[in-house]
């Protein structure tokens, strides 16, 4: 079974993740605090920007992320490493940032 090193930039945390397992699953087992909610690739809570490397997340591409976002972001609940990775857990895809801004604007308009 091939394993890849997953490094979380800015935290010093590194784990070894088999190609057959989701990154979030190994994070939980290793005690690494990775945000999550739905665990099925819908909520975007577990997203991380891919700084370096490749993941497989075909189900994700059909759900929460746009095609472009799926190239640059991993939903760690679904993503399996295809190479060594560097991920930034503090970055979210534009679609989630846009949704948050739209919600804030709507709330302001209601006032």
VENKAHU-V910651 format. One record per residue. RES is the residue in one letter. PSI is psi in degrees with one decimal (NA if undefined). OMEGA is omega in degrees with one decimal (none if undefined). D_CENTER is the distance of its C-alpha to the mean C-alpha in Angstrom with 2 decimals. Layout:
# VENKAHU-V910651
res->{RES,RES}
psi->{PSI,PSI}
omega->{OMEGA,OMEGA}
d_center->{D_CENTER,D_CENTER}
This chain:
# VENKAHU-V910651
res->{X,X,X,X,X,X,X,X,X,X,X,X,X,X,X,X,X,X,X,X,X,X,X,X,X,X,X,X,X,X,X,X,X,X,X,X,X,X,X,X,X,X,X,X,X,X,X,X,X,X,X,X,X,X,X,X,X,X,X,X,X,X,X,X,X,X,X,X,X,X,X,X,X,X,X,X,X,X,X,X,X,X,X,X,X,X,X,X,X,X,X,X,X,X,X,X,X,X,X,X,X,X,X,X,X,X,X,X,X,X,X}
psi->{127.8,129.6,150.8,148.7,128.4,117.9,132.6,109.1,142.7,-5.4,-20.7,4.0,135.2,137.7,159.8,124.5,123.7,149.7,-20.7,-1.4,145.3,144.8,-43.2,-42.1,-44.5,-37.9,-46.8,-42.7,-33.3,-0.6,24.0,126.5,96.6,121.7,142.8,166.4,-75.5,-31.3,18.2,17.1,22.3,-33.6,-19.0,3.0,-32.1,11.0,149.5,140.5,134.8,108.0,-38.2,138.9,-175.3,146.9,161.0,124.0,57.6,-36.0,-38.8,-40.6,-20.8,-0.7,-98.8,-28.6,145.9,167.4,-42.7,-42.4,-36.2,-21.6,-24.5,-11.3,145.4,134.9,105.3,-18.5,-22.7,-27.9,134.1,134.6,139.3,-5.1,175.5,147.0,150.6,121.7,144.3,105.9,-13.1,3.5,134.8,152.3,153.0,-33.7,-36.8,-36.3,-42.3,-40.9,-40.5,-41.5,-41.7,-41.3,-41.4,-41.4,-41.9,-40.2,-39.3,-37.0,-28.5,-20.1,NA}
omega->{-179.0,175.7,177.8,177.0,175.8,179.7,176.5,-173.8,177.9,-178.2,-175.8,-179.2,179.4,176.1,173.7,-175.9,175.2,178.5,-175.0,-174.7,176.0,-178.6,-178.9,-178.4,179.8,175.6,-179.0,179.4,-177.0,178.5,178.0,-177.1,176.5,-179.9,175.7,176.3,-171.1,-178.8,177.8,175.4,-177.4,-168.1,-179.2,-178.4,-175.3,-174.9,176.8,178.3,177.3,178.4,-178.8,176.1,-176.4,175.0,171.0,179.5,-174.1,179.7,-179.1,-176.6,179.7,-174.5,-166.1,-176.3,171.2,179.7,179.2,179.6,-179.1,176.5,-173.1,-177.4,175.4,167.4,-168.7,177.7,-177.5,-172.3,174.6,-176.5,173.7,177.4,170.7,-173.5,164.6,-177.8,174.9,-178.6,-177.9,-177.6,179.1,179.4,-179.9,-178.0,179.2,176.9,179.2,180.0,178.9,178.5,179.0,178.9,178.9,178.5,179.2,178.7,178.5,179.5,-179.7,-177.3,none}
d_center->{22.75,20.74,18.38,16.19,15.60,12.15,12.89,11.18,13.21,15.57,15.59,17.45,15.41,15.33,15.05,16.34,14.41,16.50,15.64,16.38,13.94,10.33,8.70,8.52,12.14,13.31,11.89,13.92,16.85,16.96,16.90,13.89,12.91,9.24,9.20,9.10,11.75,12.39,10.74,11.51,8.90,11.06,10.41,7.10,7.57,4.67,2.50,3.62,6.59,8.15,11.49,13.17,13.13,12.13,10.14,11.60,10.03,13.23,13.07,10.03,12.20,14.85,13.21,11.02,10.15,13.21,14.22,13.94,10.44,9.40,11.22,9.52,5.80,3.56,2.97,4.13,7.13,8.18,7.33,10.47,11.54,14.46,15.37,15.01,11.87,11.46,8.18,8.63,7.15,9.79,8.85,7.99,8.98,12.76,13.10,11.93,14.05,16.85,16.86,17.25,20.00,21.68,21.82,23.33,25.79,26.82,27.45,29.51,31.49,32.39,34.04}
